[in-house]
Amino acid sequence: MVANPASEAVRFCRKCNLFKPPRCHHCSVCGRCILKMDHHCVWVVNCVGAKNYKYFLLFLFYTFLETTLVTLSLLPHFIAFFSDGEIPGTPGTIAATFLTFVLNLAFALSVLGFLIMHISLVAANTTTIEAFEKKRTSTWRYDIGRKKNFEQVTVFFNMLHYCQFVPISFNLFAINFM
């Protein structure tokens, strides 16, 4: 079901002194209204909204891949720590390797949790802010099906499958690298 724009009440932002469209929220950190605002992210020092949600998802995905790769590369050293044999290296190196493995594993799992949460939000065509509003209604009026919900975020999903994991934005005139 697609939202009917005529049924939306006209909203006014008291902080910006401007009219704001549906699904727009004011960010107190940035001091502006953001369309489909999810949250203000301190990692990217910007609001995550309609124009940069794909890049935020890619940031989470590649951060998860990197931390997983480092964790897997340290796994043999972690296993050797608990074996009965001799562990090569100084006690400082062994402690640093052990601590790095544990912290990387914890970080990878927490980023995976964020990634899964945001993929489920995209599948329902909602944001973190709207998820709390959605609890009050039985159906979400902006949910247009999983495939079309992902198309809204990833742009040109049908035409360029191989470009979905590349941080580029397409418009009619040029390719902009973000």
C-alpha positions as CSV (number, residue, x, y, z in Angstrom):
1,M,0.0,0.0,0.0
2,V,1.4,3.4,-1.0
3,A,0.8,6.4,1.2
4,N,-1.7,9.0,-0.1
5,P,0.0,12.4,-0.1
6,A,-3.4,14.1,0.0
7,S,-4.3,12.5,3.3
8,E,-1.1,13.8,5.0
9,A,-1.5,16.8,7.2
10,V,0.8,19.7,6.4
11,R,3.5,19.8,9.0
12,F,5.7,22.8,10.1
13,C,9.1,22.6,11.7
14,R,9.3,25.2,14.5
15,K,13.1,25.1,14.6
16,C,13.7,25.6,10.8
17,N,10.6,27.7,10.3
18,L,9.8,25.7,7.2
19,F,7.1,23.3,6.0
20,K,8.3,19.7,6.1
21,P,7.2,16.8,4.0
22,P,6.0,13.5,5.4
23,R,8.7,11.3,6.9
24,C,10.9,14.3,7.6
25,H,12.4,14.9,11.0
26,H,14.5,17.7,12.5
27,C,18.0,16.8,13.7
28,S,18.9,18.7,16.8
29,V,22.7,18.0,16.1
30,C,22.8,19.2,12.5
31,G,20.1,21.8,13.0
32,R,18.1,20.9,9.8
33,C,15.3,18.7,8.7
34,I,16.2,15.3,7.1
35,L,14.0,13.3,4.8
36,K,13.6,9.7,6.1
37,M,15.9,10.5,9.0
38,D,17.1,7.3,10.7
39,H,19.5,8.8,13.2
40,H,22.5,11.1,13.6
41,C,25.5,8.9,13.3
42,V,28.6,9.9,15.3
43,W,30.7,7.4,13.2
44,V,30.1,9.3,9.9
45,V,29.5,12.6,11.6
46,N,26.2,13.2,9.7
47,C,22.6,12.3,9.7
48,V,21.6,9.0,8.1
49,G,18.6,9.6,5.9
50,A,17.1,9.1,2.4
51,K,20.2,10.4,0.5
52,N,22.9,8.5,2.2
53,Y,21.2,5.3,3.7
54,K,22.9,3.1,1.0
55,Y,26.3,4.4,2.0
56,F,25.6,3.8,5.7
57,L,24.6,0.2,5.0
58,L,27.7,-0.3,2.9
59,F,29.8,1.3,5.8
60,L,28.3,-1.3,8.2
61,F,28.7,-4.2,5.7
62,Y,32.4,-3.4,5.0
63,T,33.2,-2.7,8.6
64,F,31.7,-6.1,9.5
65,L,33.8,-7.8,6.7
66,E,37.0,-6.1,7.9
67,T,36.6,-6.9,11.5
68,T,35.6,-10.5,10.6
69,L,38.7,-10.8,8.4
70,V,41.0,-9.6,11.2
71,T,39.3,-11.9,13.7
72,L,39.7,-14.9,11.5
73,S,43.3,-14.1,10.8
74,L,44.0,-13.9,14.6
75,L,42.0,-17.1,15.3
76,P,45.0,-19.5,15.0
77,H,47.0,-17.3,17.5
78,F,43.9,-17.4,19.8
79,I,43.7,-21.1,19.6
80,A,47.4,-21.5,20.1
81,F,47.1,-19.5,23.3
82,F,44.9,-22.2,24.9
83,S,47.0,-25.1,23.6
84,D,49.6,-26.9,25.6
85,G,52.5,-26.2,23.2
86,E,55.0,-23.3,23.2
87,I,53.5,-20.0,22.1
88,P,55.9,-18.0,19.9
89,G,56.4,-14.3,20.8
90,T,57.0,-12.2,23.9
91,P,54.4,-12.0,26.7
92,G,53.4,-8.5,25.5
93,T,52.8,-9.7,21.9
94,I,50.8,-12.6,23.1
95,A,48.6,-10.3,25.4
96,A,48.2,-7.8,22.6
97,T,47.1,-10.5,20.1
98,F,44.7,-12.0,22.6
99,L,43.1,-8.6,23.4
100,T,42.9,-7.7,19.7
101,F,41.1,-10.9,18.9
102,V,38.6,-10.5,21.7
103,L,37.9,-6.8,20.9
104,N,37.6,-7.5,17.2
105,L,35.2,-10.4,17.8
106,A,33.1,-8.2,20.0
107,F,33.1,-5.3,17.6
108,A,32.3,-7.6,14.6
109,L,29.3,-9.1,16.4
110,S,28.0,-5.7,17.5
111,V,28.3,-4.3,13.9
112,L,26.6,-7.5,12.6
113,G,23.7,-6.7,15.0
114,F,23.4,-3.2,13.6
115,L,23.6,-4.5,10.1
116,I,20.9,-7.0,10.6
117,M,18.7,-4.4,12.3
118,H,19.1,-1.9,9.5
119,I,18.5,-4.5,6.8
120,S,15.2,-5.5,8.5
121,L,14.3,-1.8,8.7
122,V,15.0,-1.4,4.9
123,A,12.9,-4.5,4.2
124,A,9.9,-2.9,6.0
125,N,10.7,0.6,4.5
126,T,11.0,2.2,7.8
127,T,13.6,4.1,9.9
128,T,14.7,3.7,13.5
129,I,12.6,6.8,14.4
130,E,9.6,5.5,12.5
131,A,9.9,2.1,14.1
132,F,8.7,3.6,17.3
133,E,5.8,5.4,15.6
134,K,5.0,2.2,13.7
135,K,4.3,0.3,17.0
136,R,1.1,2.4,17.3
137,T,-0.4,1.3,13.9
138,S,-1.3,-2.1,12.7
139,T,-0.1,-1.6,9.1
140,W,2.8,0.6,7.8
141,R,1.6,2.8,4.9
142,Y,5.0,3.2,3.3
143,D,5.8,-0.6,3.0
144,I,5.6,-1.3,-0.7
145,G,7.1,-4.8,-0.6
146,R,10.7,-6.0,0.2
147,K,12.1,-5.7,-3.4
148,K,10.7,-2.2,-4.0
149,N,11.8,-1.1,-0.5
150,F,15.4,-2.2,-1.3
151,E,15.2,-0.5,-4.6
152,Q,14.4,2.8,-2.9
153,V,17.5,2.6,-0.9
154,T,19.9,1.1,-3.4
155,V,18.7,2.9,-6.6
156,F,18.7,1.0,-10.0
157,F,18.6,-2.4,-8.3
158,N,17.2,-4.1,-11.4
159,M,19.7,-2.5,-13.9
160,L,23.0,-2.8,-12.1
161,H,23.2,-5.7,-9.7
162,Y,26.9,-5.7,-9.6
163,C,27.1,-2.0,-8.5
164,Q,25.1,-2.5,-5.3
165,F,28.2,-3.0,-3.2
166,V,30.1,-0.1,-4.7
167,P,29.7,3.3,-3.0
168,I,28.6,5.3,-6.1
169,S,25.5,7.2,-6.8
170,F,23.8,7.3,-10.2
171,N,21.9,10.2,-11.7
172,L,20.8,10.9,-15.3
173,F,23.9,12.9,-16.3
174,A,26.9,11.5,-14.5
175,I,28.3,9.1,-11.9
176,N,29.1,10.8,-8.6
177,F,31.6,9.1,-6.3
178,M,30.7,9.7,-2.7
